[in-house]
Structure formats: C-alpha cells, structure tokens
Amino acid sequence: MRKPIPLDLANYKAGLLASLFSVIMENSATECSPELNDLIAIAADLNQEIYHSLKAELNHA
C-alpha cells in the first residue's frame, strides 16, 4: 500500500483527473456503450465530489 499523499497534492491530482474525465466523456459518447458511459460518469462524479471536498478543506486550513 502506498503512503498517503499531502492534501494539496491530492487536490492537484483530483483536478487533473477532472480534466481527464472531461476528455474521456467527450470521446466515449460516440465510442462506448451506454453502460460504459454510465460507469465513466459515476467515476467522474465521484472524482468531482472528492475534488470539491479537498478544495473546501484546503481553503479552511
């Protein structure tokens, strides 16, 4: 198991993932099944929740 990363680094990586999911969602709309699109959307939504939670926590620190 990896060591935990600092919250500011986690926030940065979650932001990068948000950009990645945006690109994936654009391309998957025409290239993937509806079921796979739904799974990608779930992962993207979860990442957004994590990103916003980290951002809020870091703004209060």
DSSP file (Angstrom, degrees, kcal/mol; ACC not computed):
  #  RESIDUE AA STRUCTURE BP1 BP2  ACC     N-H-->O    O-->H-N    N-H-->O    O-->H-N    TCO  KAPPA ALPHA  PHI   PSI    X-CA   Y-CA   Z-CA
    1    1 A M              0   0    0      0, 0.0     2,-0.1     0, 0.0     0, 0.0   0.000 360.0 360.0 360.0 138.6    0.0    0.0    0.0
    2    2 A R        -     0   0    0      1,-0.1     3,-0.1     3,-0.0     0, 0.0  -0.342 360.0-101.8 -75.0 157.2    1.3    3.5   -0.9
    3    3 A K        -     0   0    0      1,-0.1    -1,-0.1    -2,-0.1     2,-0.0  -0.500  47.0 -96.7 -71.9 147.5    1.9    6.2    1.7
    4    4 A P        -     0   0    0      0, 0.0    -1,-0.1     0, 0.0     3,-0.1  -0.350  39.1-133.4 -61.9 147.2   -0.8    8.8    1.9
    5    5 A I        -     0   0    0      1,-0.1     5,-0.0    -3,-0.1    -3,-0.0  -0.694  29.7 -89.1 -99.7 157.1   -0.1   12.0   -0.1
    6    6 A P     >  -     0   0    0      0, 0.0     4,-2.4     0, 0.0     3,-0.3  -0.255  36.9-115.4 -61.5 152.8   -0.5   15.5    1.2
    7    7 A L  H  > S+     0   0    0      1,-0.2     4,-2.5     2,-0.2     5,-0.2   0.856 114.3  55.3 -61.1 -36.7   -3.9   17.1    0.8
    8    8 A D  H  > S+     0   0    0      2,-0.2     4,-1.9     1,-0.2    -1,-0.2   0.881 110.1  46.0 -66.6 -35.2   -2.6   19.8   -1.5
    9    9 A L  H  > S+     0   0    0     -3,-0.3     4,-2.6     2,-0.2    -2,-0.2   0.888 111.7  51.8 -70.7 -39.2   -1.1   17.2   -3.9
   10   10 A A  H  X S+     0   0    0     -4,-2.4     4,-2.4     2,-0.2    -2,-0.2   0.900 109.4  50.7 -62.2 -40.1   -4.3   15.1   -3.7
   11   11 A N  H  X S+     0   0    0     -4,-2.5     4,-1.9     2,-0.2    -2,-0.2   0.921 110.6  48.8 -63.0 -44.6   -6.3   18.2   -4.7
   12   12 A Y  H  X S+     0   0    0     -4,-1.9     4,-2.0     1,-0.2    -2,-0.2   0.925 112.9  47.1 -60.8 -46.2   -4.0   18.9   -7.6
   13   13 A K  H  X S+     0   0    0     -4,-2.6     4,-2.4     1,-0.2    -2,-0.2   0.880 109.7  53.1 -66.7 -37.4   -4.3   15.3   -8.8
   14   14 A A  H  X S+     0   0    0     -4,-2.4     4,-1.9     2,-0.2    -1,-0.2   0.874 108.0  52.2 -64.6 -35.7   -8.0   15.3   -8.5
   15   15 A G  H  X S+     0   0    0     -4,-1.9     4,-1.6     2,-0.2    -2,-0.2   0.902 108.6  49.8 -64.9 -41.2   -8.1   18.5  -10.6
   16   16 A L  H  X S+     0   0    0     -4,-2.0     4,-2.3     1,-0.2    -2,-0.2   0.911 109.3  52.2 -62.4 -41.6   -6.0   16.7  -13.3
   17   17 A L  H  X S+     0   0    0     -4,-2.4     4,-3.2     1,-0.2     5,-0.2   0.868 103.3  57.9 -63.1 -35.6   -8.4   13.8  -13.2
   18   18 A A  H  X S+     0   0    0     -4,-1.9     4,-1.8     2,-0.2    -1,-0.2   0.917 108.6  46.1 -60.2 -42.3  -11.4   16.2  -13.7
   19   19 A S  H  X S+     0   0    0     -4,-1.6     4,-1.8     2,-0.2    -2,-0.2   0.912 113.0  49.9 -65.4 -42.0   -9.7   17.3  -16.9
   20   20 A L  H  X S+     0   0    0     -4,-2.3     4,-2.6     1,-0.2    -2,-0.2   0.924 109.5  50.4 -62.5 -44.9   -9.0   13.8  -18.0
   21   21 A F  H  X S+     0   0    0     -4,-3.2     4,-2.9     1,-0.2    -1,-0.2   0.866 106.2  57.0 -62.9 -34.5  -12.6   12.7  -17.3
   22   22 A S  H  X S+     0   0    0     -4,-1.8     4,-1.9    -5,-0.2    -1,-0.2   0.935 110.2  43.2 -60.6 -46.2  -13.9   15.6  -19.4
   23   23 A V  H  X S+     0   0    0     -4,-1.8     4,-2.0     2,-0.2     5,-0.2   0.916 114.3  50.7 -65.6 -43.7  -11.9   14.4  -22.4
   24   24 A I  H  X S+     0   0    0     -4,-2.6     4,-2.8     1,-0.2    -2,-0.2   0.916 109.3  51.0 -61.3 -43.4  -12.9   10.8  -21.8
   25   25 A M  H  X S+     0   0    0     -4,-2.9     4,-1.1     1,-0.2    -1,-0.2   0.892 108.4  52.3 -63.4 -39.5  -16.6   11.8  -21.6
   26   26 A E  H  < S+     0   0    0     -4,-1.9     4,-0.3    -5,-0.2    -1,-0.2   0.920 117.4  37.7 -61.3 -43.5  -16.4   13.7  -24.8
   27   27 A N  H >X S+     0   0    0     -4,-2.0     4,-0.9     1,-0.2     3,-0.8   0.817 111.2  57.7 -80.1 -31.4  -14.9   10.8  -26.7
   28   28 A S  H 3X S+     0   0    0     -4,-2.8     4,-1.9     1,-0.2    -1,-0.2   0.729  86.6  78.5 -74.8 -19.4  -16.8    8.0  -25.0
   29   29 A A  H 3< S+     0   0    0     -4,-1.1    -1,-0.2     1,-0.2    -2,-0.1   0.848 111.5  22.6 -57.6 -33.9  -20.2    9.4  -26.0
   30   30 A T  H <4 S+     0   0    0     -3,-0.8    -1,-0.2    -4,-0.3    -2,-0.2   0.564 128.0  46.6-108.0 -11.3  -19.7    8.0  -29.6
   31   31 A E  H  < S+     0   0    0     -4,-0.9     2,-0.3     2,-0.1    -2,-0.2   0.497 103.1  57.7-112.5  -5.0  -17.2    5.2  -29.0
   32   32 A C  S  < S-     0   0    0     -4,-1.9     0, 0.0    -5,-0.1     0, 0.0  -0.826  82.9 -97.3-127.5 163.2  -18.6    3.3  -26.0
   33   33 A S     >  -     0   0    0     -2,-0.3     4,-2.4     1,-0.1     5,-0.2  -0.339  38.6-110.7 -71.1 158.4  -21.7    1.5  -24.9
   34   34 A P  H  > S+     0   0    0      0, 0.0     4,-2.2     0, 0.0     5,-0.1   0.866 119.3  55.2 -57.9 -35.7  -24.3    3.3  -22.8
   35   35 A E  H  > S+     0   0    0      2,-0.2     4,-1.9     1,-0.2     5,-0.1   0.917 108.6  46.1 -64.9 -43.0  -23.3    1.1  -19.8
   36   36 A L  H  > S+     0   0    0      1,-0.2     4,-2.4     2,-0.2    -1,-0.2   0.893 110.4  54.1 -67.3 -38.9  -19.7    2.0  -20.0
   37   37 A N  H  X S+     0   0    0     -4,-2.4     4,-2.4     1,-0.2    -2,-0.2   0.901 107.5  51.5 -58.9 -41.1  -20.6    5.7  -20.4
   38   38 A D  H  X S+     0   0    0     -4,-2.2     4,-2.2     2,-0.2    -2,-0.2   0.907 109.8  48.7 -63.0 -42.5  -22.7    5.4  -17.2
   39   39 A L  H  X S+     0   0    0     -4,-1.9     4,-2.2     2,-0.2    -2,-0.2   0.895 111.6  49.3 -65.0 -40.3  -19.7    3.9  -15.3
   40   40 A I  H  X S+     0   0    0     -4,-2.4     4,-2.6     1,-0.2    -2,-0.2   0.911 110.2  51.6 -64.4 -41.7  -17.4    6.6  -16.6
   41   41 A A  H  X S+     0   0    0     -4,-2.4     4,-2.6     2,-0.2    -2,-0.2   0.889 108.2  51.6 -62.8 -39.7  -19.9    9.2  -15.5
   42   42 A I  H  X S+     0   0    0     -4,-2.2     4,-2.5     2,-0.2    -1,-0.2   0.936 111.5  47.0 -61.9 -46.2  -20.1    7.7  -12.0
   43   43 A A  H  X S+     0   0    0     -4,-2.2     4,-2.3     1,-0.2    -2,-0.2   0.901 112.7  49.6 -62.8 -41.0  -16.3    7.8  -11.7
   44   44 A A  H  X S+     0   0    0     -4,-2.6     4,-2.2     2,-0.2    -2,-0.2   0.910 111.2  49.0 -65.2 -42.4  -16.2   11.4  -12.9
   45   45 A D  H  X S+     0   0    0     -4,-2.6     4,-2.2     2,-0.2    -2,-0.2   0.911 111.1  49.8 -63.3 -42.7  -18.9   12.4  -10.4
   46   46 A L  H  X S+     0   0    0     -4,-2.5     4,-2.2     1,-0.2    -2,-0.2   0.914 110.2  50.6 -62.7 -42.9  -17.1   10.7   -7.5
   47   47 A N  H  X S+     0   0    0     -4,-2.3     4,-3.0     1,-0.2    -1,-0.2   0.900 108.3  52.7 -62.2 -39.8  -13.9   12.5   -8.5
   48   48 A Q  H  X S+     0   0    0     -4,-2.2     4,-2.7     2,-0.2     5,-0.2   0.907 108.4  50.4 -62.4 -41.3  -15.7   15.8   -8.6
   49   49 A E  H  X S+     0   0    0     -4,-2.2     4,-2.1     2,-0.2    -1,-0.2   0.924 113.4  45.5 -61.0 -44.5  -17.0   15.2   -5.1
   50   50 A I  H  X S+     0   0    0     -4,-2.2     4,-2.7     2,-0.2     5,-0.2   0.928 112.8  50.9 -64.8 -45.3  -13.5   14.4   -3.8
   51   51 A Y  H  X S+     0   0    0     -4,-3.0     4,-2.5     1,-0.2    -2,-0.2   0.930 112.8  44.7 -59.1 -48.3  -12.0   17.4   -5.6
   52   52 A H  H  X S+     0   0    0     -4,-2.7     4,-2.3     2,-0.2    -1,-0.2   0.855 112.8  51.9 -68.2 -34.4  -14.5   19.8   -4.2
   53   53 A S  H  X S+     0   0    0     -4,-2.1     4,-2.4    -5,-0.2    -2,-0.2   0.920 112.2  45.8 -66.2 -43.6  -14.2   18.3   -0.7
   54   54 A L  H  X S+     0   0    0     -4,-2.7     4,-2.7     2,-0.2     5,-0.2   0.922 112.2  51.3 -63.7 -43.8  -10.4   18.6   -0.8
   55   55 A K  H  X S+     0   0    0     -4,-2.5     4,-1.8    -5,-0.2    -2,-0.2   0.916 111.6  47.2 -60.6 -43.9  -10.6   22.2   -2.2
   56   56 A A  H  X S+     0   0    0     -4,-2.3     4,-1.1     2,-0.2    -1,-0.2   0.907 112.5  49.7 -64.6 -42.1  -13.0   23.2    0.7
   57   57 A E  H  X S+     0   0    0     -4,-2.4     4,-0.8     1,-0.2     3,-0.4   0.909 111.2  48.7 -64.4 -41.9  -10.8   21.6    3.3
   58   58 A L  H  < S+     0   0    0     -4,-2.7     3,-0.3     1,-0.2    -1,-0.2   0.828 107.9  54.8 -69.2 -31.1   -7.7   23.3    2.0
   59   59 A N  H  < S+     0   0    0     -4,-1.8    -1,-0.2     1,-0.2    -2,-0.2   0.738 110.1  47.5 -72.7 -22.2   -9.4   26.7    1.9
   60   60 A H  H  <        0   0    0     -4,-1.1    -1,-0.2    -3,-0.4    -2,-0.2   0.579 360.0 360.0 -92.0 -11.3  -10.3   26.2    5.6
   61   61 A A     <        0   0    0     -4,-0.8    -1,-0.2    -3,-0.3    -2,-0.1   0.479 360.0 360.0 -80.8 360.0   -6.8   25.2    6.6
